[in-house]
Amino acid sequence: LAKGLEYDYVLLDEPQAVVDAEPDERTGLRRLYVTLTRAVSGLIITHAAPLPAQLT
C-alpha cells in the first residue's frame, strides 16, 4: 500500500517478519526494500530476531 508514497519518519519493526510474510523470499525482499525506502527524514529499525542476511 505504501508503494510510491513517502513518509517523514518510518518505524520498521522486525524486518525478517516482513520478508517471511510473503510467499517467496524474492517478493519479501522487494517488500522490505519498499519499507526501507519510504522514509524521507528518519528511519528506525527495531528487531529481536536476526536481520535478513541482505541487511548485514
C-alpha positions as CSV (number, residue, x, y, z in Angstrom):
1,L,0.0,0.0,0.0
2,A,2.9,2.4,0.6
3,K,4.4,1.9,-2.9
4,G,5.1,5.3,-4.4
5,L,4.4,7.2,-1.1
6,E,6.9,8.9,1.1
7,Y,6.7,9.5,4.8
8,D,8.7,11.8,7.1
9,Y,9.6,9.1,9.5
10,V,9.3,5.3,9.3
11,L,9.4,2.8,12.1
12,L,10.2,-0.7,10.8
13,D,9.6,-3.5,13.4
14,E,11.1,-6.9,12.6
15,P,12.5,-6.8,9.1
16,Q,12.7,-10.5,8.9
17,A,9.0,-10.8,9.5
18,V,8.3,-8.6,6.5
19,V,10.3,-11.0,4.3
20,D,8.8,-14.1,5.9
21,A,5.2,-12.8,5.4
22,E,5.5,-13.1,1.6
23,P,5.1,-16.4,-0.3
24,D,8.7,-16.3,-1.5
25,E,11.9,-14.6,-0.4
26,R,12.3,-12.5,-3.5
27,T,8.9,-10.9,-3.0
28,G,9.6,-10.5,0.7
29,L,12.9,-8.7,0.0
30,R,11.1,-6.4,-2.5
31,R,8.5,-5.5,0.1
32,L,11.3,-4.9,2.6
33,Y,13.0,-2.6,0.1
34,V,9.8,-0.6,-0.3
35,T,9.5,-0.2,3.5
36,L,13.2,0.9,3.8
37,T,13.0,3.5,1.0
38,R,9.8,5.3,2.1
39,A,11.5,7.4,4.8
40,V,12.4,10.9,4.0
41,S,13.8,12.3,7.3
42,G,14.2,9.3,9.6
43,L,14.2,5.5,9.7
44,I,14.1,3.5,12.9
45,I,14.5,-0.3,12.7
46,T,13.8,-2.5,15.7
47,H,14.3,-6.2,15.9
48,A,14.7,-9.1,18.3
49,A,15.2,-11.7,15.5
50,P,18.3,-11.7,13.4
51,L,18.2,-9.3,10.4
52,P,17.9,-10.7,6.9
53,A,21.4,-11.5,5.6
54,Q,20.9,-8.9,2.9
55,L,20.9,-6.1,5.6
56,T,24.1,-7.2,7.4
